[in-house]
């Protein structure tokens, strides 16, 4: 996957994850921390992630 595609994918999905976390009761700060940690883990494990399952992995 190219960097542009990954950037767009992560940007859009991170917004959705953030909004979901706030909706279920996380504070703004906690939701931002969780999103940041999730993105970091995704970048670390990018080589072993199946491109078709990235979205489900991010929510997991």
mmCIF file of the N, C-alpha and C atoms, coordinates in Angstrom:
data_MODEL
# 
_entry.id   MODEL 
# 
loop_
_atom_site.group_PDB 
_atom_site.id 
_atom_site.type_symbol 
_atom_site.label_atom_id 
_atom_site.label_alt_id 
_atom_site.label_comp_id 
_atom_site.label_asym_id 
_atom_site.label_entity_id 
_atom_site.label_seq_id 
_atom_site.pdbx_PDB_ins_code 
_atom_site.Cartn_x 
_atom_site.Cartn_y 
_atom_site.Cartn_z 
_atom_site.occupancy 
_atom_site.B_iso_or_equiv 
_atom_site.pdbx_formal_charge 
_atom_site.auth_seq_id 
_atom_site.auth_comp_id 
_atom_site.auth_asym_id 
_atom_site.auth_atom_id 
_atom_site.pdbx_PDB_model_num 
ATOM 1   N N  . UNK A 1 1  ? 0.837   -1.179 0.000  1.00 0.00 ? 1  UNK A N  1 
ATOM 2   C CA . UNK A 1 1  ? 0.000   0.000  0.000  1.00 0.00 ? 1  UNK A CA 1 
ATOM 3   C C  . UNK A 1 1  ? 0.879   1.237  0.000  1.00 0.00 ? 1  UNK A C  1 
ATOM 4   N N  . UNK A 1 2  ? 0.473   2.220  -0.740 1.00 0.00 ? 2  UNK A N  1 
ATOM 5   C CA . UNK A 1 2  ? 1.259   3.448  -0.777 1.00 0.00 ? 2  UNK A CA 1 
ATOM 6   C C  . UNK A 1 2  ? 1.005   4.272  0.479  1.00 0.00 ? 2  UNK A C  1 
ATOM 7   N N  . UNK A 1 3  ? 1.929   5.172  0.750  1.00 0.00 ? 3  UNK A N  1 
ATOM 8   C CA . UNK A 1 3  ? 1.813   6.015  1.935  1.00 0.00 ? 3  UNK A CA 1 
ATOM 9   C C  . UNK A 1 3  ? 0.583   6.913  1.874  1.00 0.00 ? 3  UNK A C  1 
ATOM 10  N N  . UNK A 1 4  ? 0.234   7.395  0.691  1.00 0.00 ? 4  UNK A N  1 
ATOM 11  C CA . UNK A 1 4  ? -0.952  8.252  0.544  1.00 0.00 ? 4  UNK A CA 1 
ATOM 12  C C  . UNK A 1 4  ? -2.219  7.506  0.923  1.00 0.00 ? 4  UNK A C  1 
ATOM 13  N N  . UNK A 1 5  ? -2.336  6.293  0.433  1.00 0.00 ? 5  UNK A N  1 
ATOM 14  C CA . UNK A 1 5  ? -3.527  5.488  0.724  1.00 0.00 ? 5  UNK A CA 1 
ATOM 15  C C  . UNK A 1 5  ? -3.608  5.206  2.212  1.00 0.00 ? 5  UNK A C  1 
ATOM 16  N N  . UNK A 1 6  ? -2.487  4.839  2.816  1.00 0.00 ? 6  UNK A N  1 
ATOM 17  C CA . UNK A 1 6  ? -2.466  4.575  4.253  1.00 0.00 ? 6  UNK A CA 1 
ATOM 18  C C  . UNK A 1 6  ? -2.819  5.815  5.053  1.00 0.00 ? 6  UNK A C  1 
ATOM 19  N N  . UNK A 1 7  ? -2.292  6.942  4.653  1.00 0.00 ? 7  UNK A N  1 
ATOM 20  C CA . UNK A 1 7  ? -2.572  8.185  5.365  1.00 0.00 ? 7  UNK A CA 1 
ATOM 21  C C  . UNK A 1 7  ? -4.059  8.518  5.330  1.00 0.00 ? 7  UNK A C  1 
ATOM 22  N N  . UNK A 1 8  ? -4.673  8.381  4.170  1.00 0.00 ? 8  UNK A N  1 
ATOM 23  C CA . UNK A 1 8  ? -6.109  8.652  4.044  1.00 0.00 ? 8  UNK A CA 1 
ATOM 24  C C  . UNK A 1 8  ? -6.927  7.652  4.848  1.00 0.00 ? 8  UNK A C  1 
ATOM 25  N N  . UNK A 1 9  ? -6.540  6.382  4.777  1.00 0.00 ? 9  UNK A N  1 
ATOM 26  C CA . UNK A 1 9  ? -7.249  5.335  5.516  1.00 0.00 ? 9  UNK A CA 1 
ATOM 27  C C  . UNK A 1 9  ? -7.180  5.595  7.007  1.00 0.00 ? 9  UNK A C  1 
ATOM 28  N N  . UNK A 1 10 ? -5.965  5.821  7.511  1.00 0.00 ? 10 UNK A N  1 
ATOM 29  C CA . UNK A 1 10 ? -5.810  6.047  8.937  1.00 0.00 ? 10 UNK A CA 1 
ATOM 30  C C  . UNK A 1 10 ? -6.499  7.329  9.389  1.00 0.00 ? 10 UNK A C  1 
ATOM 31  N N  . UNK A 1 11 ? -6.420  8.376  8.599  1.00 0.00 ? 11 UNK A N  1 
ATOM 32  C CA . UNK A 1 11 ? -7.045  9.644  8.983  1.00 0.00 ? 11 UNK A CA 1 
ATOM 33  C C  . UNK A 1 11 ? -8.551  9.482  9.109  1.00 0.00 ? 11 UNK A C  1 
ATOM 34  N N  . UNK A 1 12 ? -9.152  8.836  8.151  1.00 0.00 ? 12 UNK A N  1 
ATOM 35  C CA . UNK A 1 12 ? -10.608 8.679  8.199  1.00 0.00 ? 12 UNK A CA 1 
ATOM 36  C C  . UNK A 1 12 ? -11.034 7.721  9.306  1.00 0.00 ? 12 UNK A C  1 
ATOM 37  N N  . UNK A 1 13 ? -10.316 6.635  9.466  1.00 0.00 ? 13 UNK A N  1 
ATOM 38  C CA . UNK A 1 13 ? -10.694 5.652  10.480 1.00 0.00 ? 13 UNK A CA 1 
ATOM 39  C C  . UNK A 1 13 ? -10.411 6.142  11.889 1.00 0.00 ? 13 UNK A C  1 
ATOM 40  N N  . UNK A 1 14 ? -9.359  6.922  12.066 1.00 0.00 ? 14 UNK A N  1 
ATOM 41  C CA . UNK A 1 14 ? -9.057  7.440  13.393 1.00 0.00 ? 14 UNK A CA 1 
ATOM 42  C C  . UNK A 1 14 ? -10.140 8.421  13.850 1.00 0.00 ? 14 UNK A C  1 
ATOM 43  N N  . UNK A 1 15 ? -10.708 9.173  12.927 1.00 0.00 ? 15 UNK A N  1 
ATOM 44  C CA . UNK A 1 15 ? -11.810 10.074 13.278 1.00 0.00 ? 15 UNK A CA 1 
ATOM 45  C C  . UNK A 1 15 ? -13.018 9.270  13.729 1.00 0.00 ? 15 UNK A C  1 
ATOM 46  N N  . UNK A 1 16 ? -13.296 8.185  13.032 1.00 0.00 ? 16 UNK A N  1 
ATOM 47  C CA . UNK A 1 16 ? -14.433 7.339  13.388 1.00 0.00 ? 16 UNK A CA 1 
ATOM 48  C C  . UNK A 1 16 ? -14.212 6.700  14.749 1.00 0.00 ? 16 UNK A C  1 
ATOM 49  N N  . UNK A 1 17 ? -13.009 6.209  14.985 1.00 0.00 ? 17 UNK A N  1 
ATOM 50  C CA . UNK A 1 17 ? -12.702 5.587  16.276 1.00 0.00 ? 17 UNK A CA 1 
ATOM 51  C C  . UNK A 1 17 ? -12.811 6.617  17.394 1.00 0.00 ? 17 UNK A C  1 
ATOM 52  N N  . UNK A 1 18 ? -12.295 7.817  17.167 1.00 0.00 ? 18 UNK A N  1 
ATOM 53  C CA . UNK A 1 18 ? -12.380 8.877  18.177 1.00 0.00 ? 18 UNK A CA 1 
ATOM 54  C C  . UNK A 1 18 ? -13.844 9.181  18.519 1.00 0.00 ? 18 UNK A C  1 
ATOM 55  N N  . UNK A 1 19 ? -14.658 9.374  17.492 1.00 0.00 ? 19 UNK A N  1 
ATOM 56  C CA . UNK A 1 19 ? -16.066 9.686  17.717 1.00 0.00 ? 19 UNK A CA 1 
ATOM 57  C C  . UNK A 1 19 ? -16.776 8.545  18.442 1.00 0.00 ? 19 UNK A C  1 
ATOM 58  N N  . UNK A 1 20 ? -16.446 7.316  18.105 1.00 0.00 ? 20 UNK A N  1 
ATOM 59  C CA . UNK A 1 20 ? -17.040 6.160  18.768 1.00 0.00 ? 20 UNK A CA 1 
ATOM 60  C C  . UNK A 1 20 ? -16.665 6.149  20.251 1.00 0.00 ? 20 UNK A C  1 
ATOM 61  N N  . UNK A 1 21 ? -15.399 6.403  20.549 1.00 0.00 ? 21 UNK A N  1 
ATOM 62  C CA . UNK A 1 21 ? -14.951 6.400  21.942 1.00 0.00 ? 21 UNK A CA 1 
ATOM 63  C C  . UNK A 1 21 ? -15.651 7.480  22.758 1.00 0.00 ? 21 UNK A C  1 
ATOM 64  N N  . UNK A 1 22 ? -15.790 8.656  22.188 1.00 0.00 ? 22 UNK A N  1 
ATOM 65  C CA . UNK A 1 22 ? -16.475 9.745  22.892 1.00 0.00 ? 22 UNK A CA 1 
ATOM 66  C C  . UNK A 1 22 ? -17.950 9.379  23.098 1.00 0.00 ? 22 UNK A C  1 
ATOM 67  N N  . UNK A 1 23 ? -18.541 8.753  22.089 1.00 0.00 ? 23 UNK A N  1 
ATOM 68  C CA . UNK A 1 23 ? -19.948 8.371  22.169 1.00 0.00 ? 23 UNK A CA 1 
ATOM 69  C C  . UNK A 1 23 ? -20.203 7.357  23.289 1.00 0.00 ? 23 UNK A C  1 
ATOM 70  N N  . UNK A 1 24 ? -19.246 6.447  23.511 1.00 0.00 ? 24 UNK A N  1 
ATOM 71  C CA . UNK A 1 24 ? -19.454 5.447  24.554 1.00 0.00 ? 24 UNK A CA 1 
ATOM 72  C C  . UNK A 1 24 ? -19.002 5.922  25.931 1.00 0.00 ? 24 UNK A C  1 
ATOM 73  N N  . UNK A 1 25 ? -18.547 7.181  26.005 1.00 0.00 ? 25 UNK A N  1 
ATOM 74  C CA . UNK A 1 25 ? -18.293 7.764  27.308 1.00 0.00 ? 25 UNK A CA 1 
ATOM 75  C C  . UNK A 1 25 ? -16.858 8.111  27.652 1.00 0.00 ? 25 UNK A C  1 
ATOM 76  N N  . UNK A 1 26 ? -15.921 7.930  26.755 1.00 0.00 ? 26 UNK A N  1 
ATOM 77  C CA . UNK A 1 26 ? -14.537 8.324  27.026 1.00 0.00 ? 26 UNK A CA 1 
ATOM 78  C C  . UNK A 1 26 ? -14.436 9.847  27.026 1.00 0.00 ? 26 UNK A C  1 
ATOM 79  N N  . UNK A 1 27 ? -13.556 10.332 27.855 1.00 0.00 ? 27 UNK A N  1 
ATOM 80  C CA . UNK A 1 27 ? -13.307 11.773 27.831 1.00 0.00 ? 27 UNK A CA 1 
ATOM 81  C C  . UNK A 1 27 ? -12.527 12.120 26.568 1.00 0.00 ? 27 UNK A C  1 
ATOM 82  N N  . UNK A 1 28 ? -12.501 13.388 26.247 1.00 0.00 ? 28 UNK A N  1 
ATOM 83  C CA . UNK A 1 28 ? -11.782 13.870 25.067 1.00 0.00 ? 28 UNK A CA 1 
ATOM 84  C C  . UNK A 1 28 ? -10.313 13.453 25.125 1.00 0.00 ? 28 UNK A C  1 
ATOM 85  N N  . UNK A 1 29 ? -9.691  13.664 26.282 1.00 0.00 ? 29 UNK A N  1 
ATOM 86  C CA . UNK A 1 29 ? -8.267  13.341 26.434 1.00 0.00 ? 29 UNK A CA 1 
ATOM 87  C C  . UNK A 1 29 ? -8.001  11.845 26.323 1.00 0.00 ? 29 UNK A C  1 
ATOM 88  N N  . UNK A 1 30 ? -8.849  11.044 26.965 1.00 0.00 ? 30 UNK A N  1 
ATOM 89  C CA . UNK A 1 30 ? -8.677  9.587  26.899 1.00 0.00 ? 30 UNK A CA 1 
ATOM 90  C C  . UNK A 1 30 ? -8.867  9.076  25.472 1.00 0.00 ? 30 UNK A C  1 
ATOM 91  N N  . UNK A 1 31 ? -9.864  9.604  24.781 1.00 0.00 ? 31 UNK A N  1 
ATOM 92  C CA . UNK A 1 31 ? -10.115 9.185  23.404 1.00 0.00 ? 31 UNK A CA 1 
ATOM 93  C C  . UNK A 1 31 ? -8.924  9.529  22.510 1.00 0.00 ? 31 UNK A C  1 
ATOM 94  N N  . UNK A 1 32 ? -8.350  10.708 22.684 1.00 0.00 ? 32 UNK A N  1 
ATOM 95  C CA . UNK A 1 32 ? -7.174  11.083 21.898 1.00 0.00 ? 32 UNK A CA 1 
ATOM 96  C C  . UNK A 1 32 ? -5.993  10.165 22.198 1.00 0.00 ? 32 UNK A C  1 
ATOM 97  N N  . UNK A 1 33 ? -5.795  9.825  23.479 1.00 0.00 ? 33 UNK A N  1 
ATOM 98  C CA . UNK A 1 33 ? -4.703  8.925  23.851 1.00 0.00 ? 33 UNK A CA 1 
ATOM 99  C C  . UNK A 1 33 ? -4.889  7.543  23.232 1.00 0.00 ? 33 UNK A C  1 
ATOM 100 N N  . UNK A 1 34 ? -6.114  7.028  23.267 1.00 0.00 ? 34 UNK A N  1 
ATOM 101 C CA . UNK A 1 34 ? -6.395  5.710  22.703 1.00 0.00 ? 34 UNK A CA 1 
ATOM 102 C C  . UNK A 1 34 ? -6.169  5.715  21.195 1.00 0.00 ? 34 UNK A C  1 
ATOM 103 N N  . UNK A 1 35 ? -6.629  6.752  20.532 1.00 0.00 ? 35 UNK A N  1 
ATOM 104 C CA . UNK A 1 35 ? -6.433  6.861  19.083 1.00 0.00 ? 35 UNK A CA 1 
ATOM 105 C C  . UNK A 1 35 ? -4.939  6.932  18.760 1.00 0.00 ? 35 UNK A C  1 
ATOM 106 N N  . UNK A 1 36 ? -4.193  7.702  19.523 1.00 0.00 ? 36 UNK A N  1 
ATOM 107 C CA . UNK A 1 36 ? -2.754  7.820  19.288 1.00 0.00 ? 36 UNK A CA 1 
ATOM 108 C C  . UNK A 1 36 ? -2.065  6.470  19.502 1.00 0.00 ? 36 UNK A C  1 
ATOM 109 N N  . UNK A 1 37 ? -2.396  5.775  20.578 1.00 0.00 ? 37 UNK A N  1 
ATOM 110 C CA . UNK A 1 37 ? -1.800  4.465  20.838 1.00 0.00 ? 37 UNK A CA 1 
ATOM 111 C C  . UNK A 1 37 ? -2.170  3.455  19.750 1.00 0.00 ? 37 UNK A C  1 
ATOM 112 N N  . UNK A 1 38 ? -3.414  3.516  19.291 1.00 0.00 ? 38 UNK A N  1 
ATOM 113 C CA . UNK A 1 38 ? -3.868  2.611  18.235 1.00 0.00 ? 38 UNK A CA 1 
ATOM 114 C C  . UNK A 1 38 ? -3.109  2.864  16.943 1.00 0.00 ? 38 UNK A C  1 
ATOM 115 N N  . UNK A 1 39 ? -2.939  4.108  16.584 1.00 0.00 ? 39 UNK A N  1 
ATOM 116 C CA . UNK A 1 39 ? -2.204  4.444  15.368 1.00 0.00 ? 39 UNK A CA 1 
ATOM 117 C C  . UNK A 1 39 ? -0.746  4.000  15.469 1.00 0.00 ? 39 UNK A C  1 
ATOM 118 N N  . UNK A 1 40 ? -0.134  4.197  16.616 1.00 0.00 ? 40 UNK A N  1 
ATOM 119 C CA . UNK A 1 40 ? 1.242   3.770  16.817 1.00 0.00 ? 40 UNK A CA 1 
ATOM 120 C C  . UNK A 1 40 ? 1.372   2.253  16.653 1.00 0.00 ? 40 UNK A C  1 
ATOM 121 N N  . UNK A 1 41 ? 0.464   1.501  17.263 1.00 0.00 ? 41 UNK A N  1 
ATOM 122 C CA . UNK A 1 41 ? 0.497   0.047  17.144 1.00 0.00 ? 41 UNK A CA 1 
ATOM 123 C C  . UNK A 1 41 ? 0.261   -0.398 15.700 1.00 0.00 ? 41 UNK A C  1 
ATOM 124 N N  . UNK A 1 42 ? -0.607  0.289  15.002 1.00 0.00 ? 42 UNK A N  1 
ATOM 125 C CA . UNK A 1 42 ? -0.863  -0.041 13.595 1.00 0.00 ? 42 UNK A CA 1 
ATOM 126 C C  . UNK A 1 42 ? 0.388   0.180  12.760 1.00 0.00 ? 42 UNK A C  1 
ATOM 127 N N  . UNK A 1 43 ? 1.099   1.250  13.019 1.00 0.00 ? 43 UNK A N  1 
ATOM 128 C CA . UNK A 1 43 ? 2.328   1.533  12.270 1.00 0.00 ? 43 UNK A CA 1 
ATOM 129 C C  . UNK A 1 43 ? 3.393   0.486  12.590 1.00 0.00 ? 43 UNK A C  1 
ATOM 130 N N  . UNK A 1 44 ? 3.498   0.108  13.855 1.00 0.00 ? 44 UNK A N  1 
ATOM 131 C CA . UNK A 1 44 ? 4.484   -0.896 14.257 1.00 0.00 ? 44 UNK A CA 1 
ATOM 132 C C  . UNK A 1 44 ? 4.199   -2.242 13.588 1.00 0.00 ? 44 UNK A C  1 
ATOM 133 N N  . UNK A 1 45 ? 2.922   -2.614 13.510 1.00 0.00 ? 45 UNK A N  1 
ATOM 134 C CA . UNK A 1 45 ? 2.539   -3.929 12.989 1.00 0.00 ? 45 UNK A CA 1 
ATOM 135 C C  . UNK A 1 45 ? 2.088   -3.894 11.531 1.00 0.00 ? 45 UNK A C  1 
ATOM 136 N N  . UNK A 1 46 ? 2.359   -2.825 10.845 1.00 0.00 ? 46 UNK A N  1 
ATOM 137 C CA . UNK A 1 46 ? 1.873   -2.643 9.485  1.00 0.00 ? 46 UNK A CA 1 
ATOM 138 C C  . UNK A 1 46 ? 2.300   -3.767 8.538  1.00 0.00 ? 46 UNK A C  1 
ATOM 139 N N  . UNK A 1 47 ? 3.495   -4.256 8.691  1.00 0.00 ? 47 UNK A N  1 
ATOM 140 C CA . UNK A 1 47 ? 3.999   -5.286 7.781  1.00 0.00 ? 47 UNK A CA 1 
ATOM 141 C C  . UNK A 1 47 ? 3.252   -6.607 7.900  1.00 0.00 ? 47 UNK A C  1 
ATOM 142 N N  . UNK A 1 48 ? 2.710   -6.902 9.083  1.00 0.00 ? 48 UNK A N  1 
ATOM 143 C CA . UNK A 1 48 ? 2.032   -8.190 9.268  1.00 0.00 ? 48 UNK A CA 1 
ATOM 144 C C  . UNK A 1 48 ? 0.513   -8.078 9.164  1.00 0.00 ? 48 UNK A C  1 
ATOM 145 N N  . UNK A 1 49 ? -0.005  -6.871 9.040  1.00 0.00 ? 49 UNK A N  1 
ATOM 146 C CA . UNK A 1 49 ? -1.445  -6.681 8.954  1.00 0.00 ? 49 UNK A CA 1 
ATOM 147 C C  . UNK A 1 49 ? -1.953  -6.995 7.554  1.00 0.00 ? 49 UNK A C  1 
ATOM 148 N N  . UNK A 1 50 ? -3.071  -7.678 7.502  1.00 0.00 ? 50 UNK A N  1 
ATOM 149 C CA . UNK A 1 50 ? -3.733  -7.950 6.228  1.00 0.00 ? 50 UNK A CA 1 
ATOM 150 C C  . UNK A 1 50 ? -4.454  -6.674 5.795  1.00 0.00 ? 50 UNK A C  1 
ATOM 151 N N  . UNK A 1 51 ? -4.159  -6.149 4.608  1.00 0.00 ? 51 UNK A N  1 
ATOM 152 C CA . UNK A 1 51 ? -4.782  -4.891 4.164  1.00 0.00 ? 51 UNK A CA 1 
ATOM 153 C C  . UNK A 1 51 ? -6.312  -4.926 4.166  1.00 0.00 ? 51 UNK A C  1 
ATOM 154 N N  . UNK A 1 52 ? -6.890  -6.097 3.971  1.00 0.00 ? 52 UNK A N  1 
ATOM 155 C CA . UNK A 1 52 ? -8.348  -6.198 3.965  1.00 0.00 ? 52 UNK A CA 1 
ATOM 156 C C  . UNK A 1 52 ? -8.938  -6.150 5.374  1.00 0.00 ? 52 UNK A C  1 
ATOM 157 N N  . UNK A 1 53 ? -8.111  -6.351 6.369  1.00 0.00 ? 53 UNK A N  1 
ATOM 158 C CA . UNK A 1 53 ? -8.604  -6.416 7.749  1.00 0.00 ? 53 UNK A CA 1 
ATOM 159 C C  . UNK A 1 53 ? -8.065  -5.298 8.637  1.00 0.00 ? 53 UNK A C  1 
ATOM 160 N N  . UNK A 1 54 ? -7.483  -4.274 8.051  1.00 0.00 ? 54 UNK A N  1 
ATOM 161 C CA . UNK A 1 54 ? -6.915  -3.194 8.845  1.00 0.00 ? 54 UNK A CA 1 
ATOM 162 C C  . UNK A 1 54 ? -7.984  -2.485 9.682  1.00 0.00 ? 54 UNK A C  1 
ATOM 163 N N  . UNK A 1 55 ? -9.116  -2.223 9.090  1.00 0.00 ? 55 UNK A N  1 
ATOM 164 C CA . UNK A 1 55 ? -10.176 -1.483 9.801  1.00 0.00 ? 55 UNK A CA 1 
ATOM 165 C C  . UNK A 1 55 ? -10.649 -2.274 11.023 1.00 0.00 ? 55 UNK A C  1 
ATOM 166 N N  . UNK A 1 56 ? -10.902 -3.545 10.853 1.00 0.00 ? 56 UNK A N  1 
ATOM 167 C CA . UNK A 1 56 ? -11.356 -4.344 11.994 1.00 0.00 ? 56 UNK A CA 1 
ATOM 168 C C  . UNK A 1 56 ? -10.248 -4.442 13.048 1.00 0.00 ? 56 UNK A C  1 
ATOM 169 N N  . UNK A 1 57 ? -8.998  -4.514 12.619 1.00 0.00 ? 57 UNK A N  1 
ATOM 170 C CA . UNK A 1 57 ? -7.888  -4.558 13.561 1.00 0.00 ? 57 UNK A CA 1 
ATOM 171 C C  . UNK A 1 57 ? -7.810  -3.255 14.360 1.00 0.00 ? 57 UNK A C  1 
ATOM 172 N N  . UNK A 1 58 ? -8.035  -2.136 13.724 1.00 0.00 ? 58 UNK A N  1 
ATOM 173 C CA . UNK A 1 58 ? -7.985  -0.851 14.418 1.00 0.00 ? 58 UNK A CA 1 
ATOM 174 C C  . UNK A 1 58 ? -9.048  -0.767 15.514 1.00 0.00 ? 58 UNK A C  1 
ATOM 175 N N  . UNK A 1 59 ? -10.224 -1.273 15.252 1.00 0.00 ? 59 UNK A N  1 
ATOM 176 C CA . UNK A 1 59 ? -11.287 -1.233 16.253 1.00 0.00 ? 59 UNK A CA 1 
ATOM 177 C C  . UNK A 1 59 ? -11.061 -2.247 17.368 1.00 0.00 ? 59 UNK A C  1 
ATOM 178 N N  . UNK A 1 60 ? -10.364 -3.298 17.047 1.00 0.00 ? 60 UNK A N  1 
ATOM 179 C CA . UNK A 1 60 ? -10.088 -4.326 18.051 1.00 0.00 ? 60 UNK A CA 1 
ATOM 180 C C  . UNK A 1 60 ? -9.145  -3.780 19.084 1.00 0.00 ? 60 UNK A C  1 
# 
